[in-house]
């Protein structure tokens, strides 16, 4: 008799879990996914603008690489303070503020006049965007139990690749249609037309987001009670064995090891995404619109990798080796793409590299929340994502410098390939527990 009651209790709990997760995916993950598409597009659309902007402004490959990368120095400067403010004032107000600010500065990129103004606005854009990604990652921990967090994070992170799948053809089309309204040229309109949605959605976010499950009136009473109890239970488990105070977090060597892992992987991510339009254009014979279409291909594979690896990780509860294996394979294929005998082979190998390198982004963020909670999670996620953006600065700058020096993208891609391989080796040394299946 007791066994039958226990079975019914488990069945009821599983039914509640499925209902809650279904609502969370539509209400939260899908919405922040859309926001991140706009965020990432405004971060990397400079790669398309550069096809014509560099010539109009007289920017060398090194100058462009430095300007593209200096974004991340601004990003690093305000990352931790931003997340700590969000932890205090709430996600709804702070994420809305971040979006409106970066949207206005992104539009302002249309009015750069040369190297100095290009550097200043890219730095300010990084400053404005700081806190958005770790803020959303922290926000997901407020709503998703640990066993389901990798899929939720992957759903959010898929926007980094789908923004290019969607945005590359749009950016190519804007350049190809060559609008010249009000005396502005195509690359200037690219910044304006792709920056305005952030301002509009920032206002929408203020009214749409709900800070915590306690305020989630779109969950019924039973669903809300189950979710709050489940998250409280997990937080108590993490607090018993991990850090919940921000000062303790800074003394945890695993935080800094995770920072290095993410930094080396980010070198490849941003080195590729900020230069790929020009790498594709160097093949020759492609229009702006065709360049956009071809550039989108590797990111289709990247999106598949994010989903497939995250699902496998959630199913098994294993995080570390999924992260290490994806990074290692991504680095190997990226090196192979640099040595490919034909452009088509290179594109296929680059697509395989994107599958590996980008799939790291979904499962990786399940690692720090296995030993951080509360203020330590807010600070830790911001510290890891923020300091790791050094890779976002180094990657694009290295590609530009090597391109100017060697007059070829081949040694630049080989250099980038070392990043994910080093990340994989560092990840293998990380000590974390497997997620418990309950």
Secondary structure, 3 states (H helix, E strand, C coil): CHHHHHHHHHHHHHHHHHHHHHHHHHHHHHHHHHHHHHHHHHHHCHHHHHHHHHHHHCCCHHHHHHHHHHHHHHHHHHHHHHHHHHHHHCHHHHHHHHHHHHHHHHHHHHHCCCHHHHHHHHHHHHHHHCCHHHHHHHHHHHHCCHHHHHHHHHHHHHHHHHHHHHHHHHHHHHHHHCCCHHHCCHHHHHHHHHHHHHHHHHHHHHHHCCCCHHHCCCCCHHHHHHHHHHHHHHHHHHHHHCECCHHHHHCCHHHHHHHHHHHHHHHHHHHHHCCHHHHHHCCCCCCHHHHHHHHHHHHHHHHHHHHHHHHHHHHHCCCHHHHHHHHHHHHHHHHHHHCCCCHHHHHHHHHHHHHHHHHHHHHHHHHHCCCECHHHHHHHHHHHHHHCCHHHHHHHHHHHHHHHHHCCCHHHHHHHHHHHHHHHHHHHCCCCCCCCCC
